[in-house]
Amino acid sequence: MGNSNTIARKGTWPWRVAMSFAMGAVVLSGCGSGNGGKAAGPSRSAPSRSATPSTAGTPSATASASGGGGSTPALFRASPAKVPRTRGRAETLAAAVTLKPQDWGAGFRAQLPGASAPRTVAVLDEQCRWERRPLPRSVLASLSRYSEIPAAGGKGELKVSAAVTVHATVRDADQRLASTLEEPLRCRQQQVRTDERISGLISTATPYGQGNNTYADDQVVEIGSYLSGNTQQIYRWYVTRLGTVTLAVSVKGAKGYSAAELEQYASHASASMLSRLESELGGDR
């Protein structure tokens, strides 16, 4: 591996994260207009299987870019010794990677509650309601942290969340992405909290080696509307998988915040957590 290529990827991949998520949201926004508000895709029922698990449970960078003749930069490889195998190690990783309020930027504070209940995972039930359930065998740890900017200066209350889920195997993590992609088809309106709903949901996946995704095994972008009381705002959810770990960021829009601002918060948060995850798991980029 050439050092110059490694340095180049270190300098450009956070920008690629931001661009890839922004492009996904733009594509979905176009799909949501006309066509009865339904997405033209995705046509497949699950995200890509382009990155196959190695014996160590880490991704194998075998995909290449389509078209052109150039190859996709090698995907980050975790150190097998650092991939969590126990709940204790997985909990430590999740706590280190999941963003706290101050990590989002100036003005953010913790919501009430500020974090999810220990040893639970978010599940969309049969009635399209989000709830926390005890960890299944396929999940070693899951942590969500909830932050907000209080309403002030003519702007509404902006709510965001960051979540890290450490799965037992690459296959389990991959299945989580597949479920995420399919959930809007099953539940186009979902109950988030007692007084919060999201509706008009559509989603798309960008596997490794497609679009600008040269940094993760897979990613899913979901967009829709956030409904609280009598107000309706933009809703964005971004889920990224790297090996056995999935990272999720959600942004619930508010009065006075543009779509561009919301995308910036989300892409910055996603890139920050990916960087932290790579630091925790070792390896080079």
C-alpha atoms as one frame of an Amber mdcrd trajectory, in Angstrom:
protein
   0.000   0.000   0.000   1.355   3.398  -0.912   1.583   5.972   1.853   0.392
   8.709  -0.521  -2.889   6.876  -1.128  -3.413   6.364   2.587  -2.856  10.047
   3.293  -5.211  11.044   0.507  -8.018   8.892   1.900  -7.522  10.317   5.395
  -7.945  13.810   4.027 -10.936  13.211   1.783 -13.124  10.487   3.251 -15.045
  12.688   5.776 -16.002  14.930   2.863 -17.138  11.864   0.925 -19.337  10.850
   3.857 -21.044  14.241   3.829 -21.460  14.246   0.054 -22.800  10.692  -0.083
 -25.465  11.286   2.559 -26.460  14.608   1.029 -26.823  13.017  -2.411 -28.938
  10.210  -0.967 -31.286  12.723   0.621 -31.549  14.707  -2.621 -32.379  11.565
  -4.618 -35.045  10.558  -2.115 -36.537  14.039  -2.072 -36.957  13.796  -5.837
 -38.547  10.370  -5.535 -41.008  11.691  -2.981 -42.363  14.375  -5.300 -44.954
  13.185  -7.766 -45.554   9.437  -7.997 -47.993   9.751  -5.105 -45.161  10.489
  -2.688 -43.732   6.993  -3.113 -40.134   6.252  -3.920 -39.281   4.873  -7.319
 -37.004   2.436  -5.488 -35.381   0.617  -4.004 -36.122  -2.381  -6.187 -34.173
  -4.824  -4.053 -35.300  -6.083  -0.679 -31.983  -5.725   1.084 -28.795  -3.656
   1.011 -25.725  -4.876  -0.831 -23.780  -7.949   0.102 -20.698  -6.554  -1.662
 -18.476  -6.811   1.398 -18.226 -10.391   2.584 -17.233 -11.235   6.165 -13.782
 -12.616   6.752 -13.083 -15.344   9.276 -12.379 -12.602  11.792 -15.841 -11.106
  11.281 -14.487  -7.957   9.622 -15.364  -6.658   6.147 -13.414  -7.789   3.120
 -12.814  -5.014   0.627 -13.417  -6.900  -2.600 -15.754  -4.558  -4.420 -14.537
  -2.269  -7.165 -16.072   0.869  -8.582 -18.417   0.366 -11.498 -17.560   2.060
 -14.762 -14.502   4.117 -15.424 -11.550   1.788 -14.990 -10.399   3.121 -11.664
 -10.717   0.999  -8.573 -12.471   1.937  -5.355 -10.113   2.775  -2.462  -9.657
  -0.142  -0.089 -12.257  -0.272   2.658 -11.117   0.148   6.249 -10.163  -3.123
   7.908 -10.615  -3.503  11.644  -7.990  -5.247  13.713  -9.558  -8.679  14.464
  -8.335  -8.447  18.063 -10.282  -5.215  18.578 -13.641  -6.346  17.179 -15.961
  -6.750  20.222 -16.814 -10.349  21.115 -18.325  -9.747  24.556 -21.076  -7.478
  25.830 -18.677  -5.640  28.105 -16.303  -4.740  25.281 -19.223  -3.868  22.994
 -20.707  -1.521  25.603 -17.361   0.226  25.999 -17.114   0.696  22.231 -20.666
   2.028  21.933 -20.104   4.534  24.742 -16.886   5.782  23.130 -18.353   6.235
  19.649 -21.887   7.557  20.310 -21.996  11.359  20.168 -22.736  13.387  23.291
 -24.581  16.738  23.079 -21.403  18.837  22.898 -20.151  16.713  20.009 -22.976
  17.965  17.787 -21.891  21.586  18.116 -22.586  24.781  20.020 -25.953  25.120
  21.733 -26.792  21.437  22.075 -27.827  19.895  25.383 -29.138  16.498  26.463
 -32.834  15.742  26.008 -34.830  14.145  28.806 -34.066  11.290  28.821 -30.570
  11.837  27.476 -29.827   8.186  26.702 -31.514   4.842  26.111 -32.080   2.279
  28.852 -29.067  -0.016  29.391 -28.983  -3.319  27.491 -31.965  -2.534  25.276
 -32.303  -1.979  21.546 -34.785   0.062  19.496 -37.378  -2.074  17.692 -40.214
  -1.102  15.332 -43.103  -3.284  16.482 -46.029  -4.743  14.541 -48.116  -1.600
  15.173 -45.369   0.629  13.710 -44.356   1.973  17.110 -40.754   2.348  18.213
 -39.947   0.817  21.573 -36.942  -0.441  23.533 -36.627  -4.184  24.076 -34.019
  -6.369  25.812 -31.026  -7.177  23.631 -31.506 -10.231  21.394 -28.671 -12.738
  21.002 -27.704 -11.071  17.717 -26.837  -7.776  19.466 -24.006  -7.359  21.965
 -24.699  -3.715  22.843 -26.762  -0.738  21.733 -26.672   2.855  22.933 -28.674
   5.880  21.815 -28.023   9.429  23.002 -30.600  12.180  22.462 -29.661  15.852
  22.130 -31.415  19.109  21.318 -31.078  22.822  20.763 -33.811  24.555  22.795
 -36.255  26.864  21.022 -34.958  30.447  21.016 -34.666  33.515  18.801 -37.619
  32.607  16.631 -36.348  29.081  16.014 -38.036  25.890  17.150 -36.611  23.055
  19.230 -34.198  20.988  17.127 -33.906  17.330  18.178 -31.212  14.891  17.089
 -30.028  11.435  18.087 -26.913   9.310  17.685 -26.886   5.543  18.127 -24.336
   2.740  17.958 -25.291  -0.926  17.818 -22.663  -3.657  18.040 -23.844  -6.928
  16.520 -22.588 -10.422  17.209 -21.652 -11.064  13.559 -21.324  -9.245  10.242
 -24.389 -11.132   9.000 -26.449  -9.810  11.930 -25.351  -6.244  11.200 -26.072
  -6.671   7.503 -29.564  -7.950   8.307 -30.167  -4.842  10.426 -29.441  -2.694
   7.370 -31.801  -4.830   5.294 -34.568  -4.337   7.867 -33.899  -0.606   7.994
 -34.295  -0.357   4.241 -37.577  -2.283   4.280 -39.249  -0.646   7.292 -40.683
   2.344   5.368 -42.446  -0.137   3.063 -44.106  -1.787   6.046 -44.684   1.378
   8.086 -44.815   4.644   6.148 -46.007   6.279   9.376 -44.307   5.438  12.654
 -44.818   6.435  16.288 -41.505   7.590  17.775 -42.707   8.857  21.160 -46.132
   9.576  22.642 -46.262  13.032  21.042 -43.994  12.421  18.050 -44.613  10.694
  14.720 -42.786  10.382  11.419 -44.649   9.850   8.147 -44.321   9.697   4.359
 -41.163   7.610   4.740 -39.005   6.456   1.834 -35.484   5.014   1.856 -32.554
   4.088  -0.343 -29.304   2.153   0.127 -25.827   2.919  -1.176 -23.524  -0.118
  -0.866 -19.764   0.134  -0.699 -18.273   0.994  -4.080 -21.382   2.762  -5.389
 -21.906   6.512  -5.570 -19.478   8.211  -3.199 -19.488   5.405  -0.660 -15.850
   4.383  -0.295 -15.840   4.344   3.500 -18.500   1.876   4.741 -19.886  -1.559
   3.892 -23.353  -0.113   3.412 -25.500   2.884   4.234 -29.210   3.645   4.223
 -30.835   7.073   4.033 -34.453   7.475   5.121 -36.431  10.692   4.749 -39.947
  11.806   5.600 -41.863  14.268   7.743 -41.587  14.777  11.495 -44.930  15.479
  13.170 -45.233  16.920  16.662 -48.465  18.541  17.806 -49.746  20.570  14.863
 -46.358  21.106  13.242 -44.695  19.218  10.388 -40.971  19.391   9.713 -38.224
  17.588   7.799 -37.089  14.200   9.091 -33.814  12.475   8.202 -32.335   9.157
   9.361 -28.914   7.923   8.288 -27.656   4.408   9.080 -24.140   3.217   8.244
 -22.553  -0.204   8.653 -18.876  -0.962   9.100 -18.271  -4.620   9.864 -20.319
  -5.712  12.876 -21.222  -2.159  13.912 -24.100   0.017  12.734 -24.145   3.762
  13.330 -27.381   5.756  13.170 -28.058   9.484  13.163 -31.496  11.104  13.131
 -32.450  14.752  12.744 -35.947  16.087  13.406 -36.343  19.485  11.800 -37.699
  22.598  13.495 -38.888  26.072  12.591 -36.057  28.264  11.345 -33.722  25.435
  10.253 -33.115  24.851   6.542 -32.751  21.448   4.916 -29.097  22.298   4.210
 -28.449  22.954   7.911 -30.063  19.657   8.882 -28.008  17.753   6.300 -24.854
  19.400   7.626 -25.590  18.335  11.207 -26.332  14.786  10.092 -23.335  14.343
   7.785 -20.954  15.832  10.358 -22.307  13.488  13.039 -22.033  10.438  10.758
 -18.471  11.262   9.742 -17.464  11.911  13.359 -18.778   8.559  14.554 -17.170
   6.686  11.660 -13.850   8.318  12.517 -14.226   7.357  16.167 -15.160   3.804
  15.243 -12.090   3.394  13.065  -9.911   4.783  15.841 -11.365   2.273  18.306
 -10.999  -0.699  15.974  -7.490   0.077  14.713  -6.329  -0.419  11.151  -5.438
   2.217   8.581  -7.222   4.404   6.078
